[in-house]
Amino acid sequence: MPRSSRIKTPLILVNFKTYLEGTGENAVRLTKKAERVSSETGISIAVAPQLTDIRMIADQVEIPVYAQHVDAVDAGAFTGHVLAEAVKEAGAVGTLINHSERRLKLSEIDEVVRKTRSIGLLSVVCTNTAAVSAASAALDPDMVAIEPPELIGTGIAVSKARPEIVTDTVSLIKKIAPQVVVLCGAGITLGEDVKAALRLGTEGVLLASGVVKAKDQRKALMDIATAAVQK
């Protein structure tokens, strides 16, 4: 199956980070809300819970589940590392790579992308600048998510505060690797933030606290998904 056929866009990818609102049974409840909103709107919503919650969530829902990180190691003596085969066997369809809270060197990103590709896991490389995005796209991941770290968790959306970094990133990536799906994150909270991101040429968003820590998670998800429909 071609990699591109496994990614339905626009994609809303919700990173649960290590928020208690997205941990354990809370993570299951949140994922089920996301699944219902996805079903009602027709918009693809995926989740990236903590590693310990992947199997529990994947066993109870049908929407895509991503890991938050994997290491470029093979099975063996690598205590404390995250084996890509293990998260796939637990039910994950892909993984985040190089999130701003889990940075890697470019050579390490390359190794992880190669590893995920070899076992059929989708890869989402997180980047902080247009130049890093271009370099990452050249490694042929499935997706690149541009996230200026200074805006993460601020509620100030990159698609509105720094639209030029989004358009520059999209342009560079599509010249280098047109098959790579471009997402944007950092501060994405409201439906209007998603509309702005999609109008700038991205194919989805990566977000976290705007949904996970929302007082009404379902309402936040519906606002975002509806905006993606109306873009």
C-alpha positions as CSV (number, residue, x, y, z in Angstrom):
1,M,0.0,0.0,0.0
2,P,1.5,3.4,-1.0
3,R,2.3,5.5,2.1
4,S,0.3,8.4,0.9
5,S,-2.9,6.3,0.8
6,R,-2.6,5.7,4.5
7,I,-2.9,9.4,5.4
8,K,-6.2,11.1,5.0
9,T,-6.0,14.8,4.9
10,P,-6.8,17.3,6.4
11,L,-5.4,15.5,9.4
12,I,-5.8,16.6,13.0
13,L,-3.1,15.0,15.1
14,V,-3.6,15.4,18.9
15,N,-0.5,15.0,21.0
16,F,-1.4,14.0,24.6
17,K,2.1,14.8,25.9
18,T,2.3,13.8,29.6
19,Y,-0.8,15.8,30.6
20,L,-2.8,14.0,33.3
21,E,-5.9,14.8,31.2
22,G,-4.5,12.5,28.6
23,T,-3.1,9.8,30.7
24,G,-4.5,6.3,31.4
25,E,-8.2,6.1,31.5
26,N,-8.4,9.8,30.7
27,A,-6.5,9.1,27.5
28,V,-9.0,6.4,26.5
29,R,-12.0,8.8,27.2
30,L,-10.4,11.6,25.2
31,T,-9.6,9.3,22.3
32,K,-13.2,8.0,22.2
33,K,-14.4,11.7,22.0
34,A,-12.0,12.2,19.1
35,E,-13.3,9.1,17.4
36,R,-16.9,10.3,17.7
37,V,-16.1,13.8,16.4
38,S,-14.1,12.2,13.5
39,S,-17.1,10.0,12.6
40,E,-19.6,12.9,12.8
41,T,-17.5,15.4,10.7
42,G,-15.7,13.0,8.4
43,I,-12.3,14.7,9.3
44,S,-9.4,12.4,10.1
45,I,-8.4,12.7,13.8
46,A,-5.4,10.8,15.2
47,V,-3.9,10.7,18.6
48,A,-0.4,10.4,20.1
49,P,-0.7,9.2,23.7
50,Q,2.0,8.2,26.0
51,L,3.8,4.9,25.2
52,T,2.3,3.1,28.1
53,D,-1.3,3.9,26.9
54,I,-0.9,2.9,23.2
55,R,-2.1,-0.7,23.4
56,M,-5.0,0.1,25.7
57,I,-6.2,2.9,23.4
58,A,-5.6,1.0,20.1
59,D,-7.6,-1.9,21.4
60,Q,-10.7,0.3,21.9
61,V,-10.8,2.6,19.0
62,E,-10.3,2.6,15.2
63,I,-8.8,6.0,14.7
64,P,-5.1,6.2,14.1
65,V,-2.8,6.0,17.1
66,Y,0.8,7.4,17.0
67,A,3.7,7.0,19.4
68,Q,5.3,10.1,20.7
69,H,8.8,8.8,20.1
70,V,10.8,5.8,19.0
71,D,14.5,5.1,18.9
72,A,16.6,3.9,16.0
73,V,17.5,0.6,17.7
74,D,17.0,-3.0,16.8
75,A,15.8,-5.6,19.1
76,G,18.5,-6.4,21.7
77,A,20.4,-4.9,24.6
78,F,19.0,-1.4,24.6
79,T,17.5,-0.9,28.0
80,G,15.3,2.2,28.3
81,H,15.0,2.7,24.6
82,V,11.8,2.6,22.6
83,L,11.7,-0.1,20.0
84,A,9.7,0.8,16.9
85,E,8.5,-2.8,16.4
86,A,7.1,-2.7,19.9
87,V,4.9,0.4,19.4
88,K,3.7,-1.1,16.1
89,E,2.8,-4.4,17.7
90,A,1.0,-2.4,20.4
91,G,-1.2,-0.9,17.7
92,A,0.5,2.3,16.7
93,V,0.4,3.2,13.0
94,G,3.1,5.9,13.2
95,T,5.2,8.0,15.4
96,L,6.3,11.6,16.1
97,I,10.0,12.2,15.6
98,N,12.1,15.1,16.9
99,H,9.4,16.9,18.8
100,S,10.7,20.1,20.4
101,E,10.5,18.4,23.8
102,R,12.4,15.3,22.5
103,R,15.0,16.7,20.0
104,L,17.3,14.6,17.9
105,K,20.3,15.2,15.7
106,L,19.6,15.2,11.9
107,S,21.6,12.0,11.6
108,E,19.3,10.4,14.3
109,I,16.2,11.6,12.5
110,D,17.5,9.9,9.4
111,E,18.0,6.7,11.2
112,V,14.6,6.7,12.8
113,V,12.8,7.6,9.5
114,R,14.6,4.7,7.8
115,K,13.7,2.4,10.7
116,T,10.0,3.3,10.6
117,R,9.9,3.0,6.8
118,S,11.4,-0.5,7.0
119,I,8.6,-1.8,9.3
120,G,5.7,0.2,7.9
121,L,5.2,2.9,10.5
122,L,4.3,6.4,9.4
123,S,6.7,9.1,10.4
124,V,6.0,12.6,11.5
125,V,9.1,14.7,11.8
126,C,8.7,17.8,13.9
127,T,10.8,20.8,12.9
128,N,11.3,24.4,14.1
129,T,12.4,26.4,11.0
130,A,11.9,26.3,7.3
131,A,15.5,25.3,6.7
132,V,15.3,22.3,9.2
133,S,12.0,21.4,7.6
134,A,13.6,21.2,4.1
135,A,16.5,19.2,5.4
136,S,14.1,16.8,7.1
137,A,11.9,16.5,4.0
138,A,14.9,15.4,2.1
139,L,15.0,12.3,4.4
140,D,11.6,11.3,2.9
141,P,9.4,11.0,6.0
142,D,5.7,10.7,5.5
143,M,5.0,14.0,7.2
144,V,6.7,17.1,8.4
145,A,5.2,19.3,11.2
146,I,6.5,22.8,11.5
147,E,6.4,24.0,15.1
148,P,8.3,27.1,16.2
149,P,9.1,26.1,19.8
150,E,8.6,29.6,21.3
151,L,4.9,29.4,20.4
152,I,4.2,25.9,21.7
153,G,1.7,25.9,24.5
154,T,1.1,29.7,24.3
155,G,-2.3,29.7,22.6
156,I,-0.7,32.0,19.9
157,A,-1.1,30.1,16.7
158,V,1.9,29.9,14.3
159,S,-0.5,30.1,11.4
160,K,-1.5,33.6,12.6
161,A,1.5,34.9,14.4
162,R,4.1,33.7,11.9
163,P,2.4,32.8,8.7
164,E,5.5,33.4,6.7
165,I,7.3,30.5,8.3
166,V,4.4,28.2,7.3
167,T,4.3,29.4,3.7
168,D,8.1,29.2,3.4
169,T,8.1,25.7,4.8
170,V,5.3,24.5,2.5
171,S,7.1,25.9,-0.5
172,L,10.5,24.4,0.3
173,I,9.1,21.0,1.2
174,K,7.0,20.7,-1.9
175,K,10.0,21.6,-4.1
176,I,12.2,19.0,-2.4
177,A,9.7,16.2,-1.7
178,P,6.2,16.9,-3.0
179,Q,4.9,13.6,-1.6
180,V,5.6,14.7,2.0
181,V,2.4,15.8,3.9
182,V,3.0,19.2,5.7
183,L,1.4,19.8,9.1
184,C,1.8,22.8,11.3
185,G,1.6,23.2,15.1
186,A,2.5,25.5,18.0
187,G,-0.3,27.4,19.6
188,I,-3.1,25.8,17.5
189,T,-6.1,26.1,19.7
190,L,-9.2,27.3,17.9
191,G,-11.0,26.4,14.7
192,E,-9.9,29.7,13.1
193,D,-6.3,28.7,13.7
194,V,-6.9,25.5,11.7
195,K,-8.5,27.4,8.9
196,A,-5.6,29.8,8.7
197,A,-3.1,26.9,8.7
198,L,-4.9,25.1,5.8
199,R,-5.3,28.3,3.8
200,L,-1.5,28.7,4.1
201,G,-1.0,25.4,2.3
202,T,-0.7,22.9,5.1
203,E,-2.5,19.6,5.0
204,G,-3.3,19.4,8.7
205,V,-2.3,20.4,12.2
206,L,-0.5,19.0,15.2
207,L,-1.8,20.3,18.5
208,A,-1.9,19.4,22.2
209,S,-3.1,21.6,25.1
210,G,-5.8,23.3,23.1
211,V,-7.7,20.0,23.2
212,V,-6.2,17.9,26.0
213,K,-6.4,20.6,28.6
214,A,-9.7,22.2,27.3
215,K,-12.5,22.4,29.9
216,D,-14.8,20.8,27.2
217,Q,-12.6,18.5,25.1
218,R,-15.4,17.4,22.8
219,K,-16.3,21.0,22.1
220,A,-12.7,21.9,21.3
221,L,-12.4,18.9,19.0
222,M,-15.6,19.7,17.2
223,D,-14.6,23.4,16.7
224,I,-11.3,22.3,15.2
225,A,-12.8,19.5,13.0
226,T,-15.7,21.7,11.8
227,A,-13.2,24.4,10.8
228,A,-11.2,21.8,8.8
229,V,-14.4,20.9,6.9
230,Q,-15.2,24.5,6.2
231,K,-11.7,25.6,5.3
